[in-house]
């Protein structure tokens, strides 16, 4: 993968939506990915997130099926602005005066 390319991010909702888009059961998707049904369930409940080869396979399947997914740059933007010093309501202890 060329440097600078955005990496796909697969969260529980996106994995479930992809599976629904494909009209597959957890067991059928697991077979397509070469993993266990329990792994698909753990991803869809947010207990774990796919990584490595599983992420790449989900991305390839999604692209071939015409399914839109997010990239990490899209997902991480709010985190970057939070670290830049923006303070949200109730985001920390009161400042001493």
C-alpha angles and dihedrals in degrees: 000000000000118000116260094032113133115248119226118247118212117197129176095268095048093049091050091046091050091050091049090048089053091045091230132142119234088256093052093048090047090054091050090052096041094242139106127280088236090060091054089049091050091051093048093050092048094243090124137004125224116252140179115358093004090059091049092048092049089051094050092047091048093049093049091048093048092244117154116227135174129251125224092251089060093047097043099050095094091050091055093052091047089056091048090074103273111142121209124213109282090001097139148355119307114270117248114249 
